[in-house]
Structures are given as structure tokens and as C-alpha cells.
Amino acid sequence: MGNGKVTQWAALTASLLFMGAAFVLAYQGYFWLKFGFWVPMPAVRTIEALGLNIRGWQATIEWHWVTKIVEWLLDAATTGWLVILGIGILWSAVFIDS
């Protein structure tokens, strides 16, 4: 049995990820309500906004379908990834701490 420290840190991290997802949805909702269009926020755009060059990996993968799968994952919504990461962190912390 753990002392709960891992779960506390995981809960804090997951809360920040969930708040980030809510912020992204609020940002998109603001533009939709004010200007009448939805601003897409794929994960690749968010990663590039953080200053990471994510597009350089394509030249290193030789398998065509692996490239397609990774591109599909990177084109998924940022909000979805933040929620999935938050749930994954909480879920893993429960098993680590128990």
C-alpha cells in the first residue's frame, strides 16, 4: 500500500490537463459564438505551438501505414488528447498507489 503521494501528484497533473482541455474548448467556443466558425485544434498544431518540430519524423519512418497512423493520431483533437492523458495518469496512479 502506498502513502497516497503518487495519487496526489497524479490528481494534480490530471486536473491541469482537464483544465487545459476546458480552456481549449472555451477558446474554440468563443470563436464559434463570436465569429460563427469553429477553430480546429489538432494535436500537431498544439505541439508545434510549443516550439517542437513534429513534422521531421516522417522522413525516418519507412513503413507507409505506420506514417498514416501517426499522422491520424496527430490530427486528432487536442482536447481529446488532454482528456485521454488525464484519465490515463489517474488510472495508472491508482494502480501504482494501491
N, C-alpha and C positions, 0 to 999 in steps of 0.2 A: 504494500500500500504506500502510495506517495503522500507527500505532505500538502499537496494542492498547489504548489508554486507553478508547476508546468501548466496546470489548468488555468490559473490566474493570468499568466502571460499569454496563453492561447486565447482566452476570452478577451483580453485587451486587444490583441492583434486582430482577432476576428471582428471585434466591434469597429475597429478602424477601417477594416476592409468593407464592412457593411455600410459604414458612413460614407466611404468613398463611392460605393455603388449608388447610394441615395443621392449624393452630390451630382454624379454623372447623370442620373435620371432627372434631377431637378434642372440641371443645365439644359438637357435636351427638351424637357417640358417647357421651360421658359421660352426657348426659341420657337417651339411649336405653337404656343399660345400667342406670342407677340407677333411673329412673322409668318406663321402658317406653314412652316416646313420643319421636318424632323432632321436634326443633325445626326448623321450616323457616327458612331464612335467605336470603330473596330479596335481590337486589341493592338494591332500593328501600329495604328496611329498614336495610341497612348504610349506604347513602348518607344516610338520614335520621338515623341514629345519629351520624353525623359532623357533624350540625348543618346540613346543606344541605336546603333546601326544594325537593324534586324534583317535587312534585305541581302546582306552579303553572304548568308549561309547557303543560298540557292546554288551557287556555283560548286559547292563542296559535296552536295548530295547527288549521287549518280542514279539512284532509283527514281524513276518518274513519279510513281504513285506515292512514294513517301513525301516527295516535294508537294504533291497535290494535297495530301492530308495535312501537312504542316501549314500550308497556305490557308486551307479551310479553317484550321484552328485559330490562326492569327486573324482571320477575317471575322471571327465570332465577336459578339458584343463585349465591350469592356465590362459592363455591368454584370453580365453573366459570369465572366471570369472572376471578378471580385467576390461574388456570392459563392461560387464554387470553391475558391481558395479559402474563404472564411469558414465554410462548412467543413472542408477537409481538415483545416487546422484544429477546429473544435473537436471533430470526430477522432483525430489521431491523439489529441491531448487526453481525451477521456480514457483511451486505451493505455497510454503511457503512464498516466497517473493512477490507474486502478490496479 
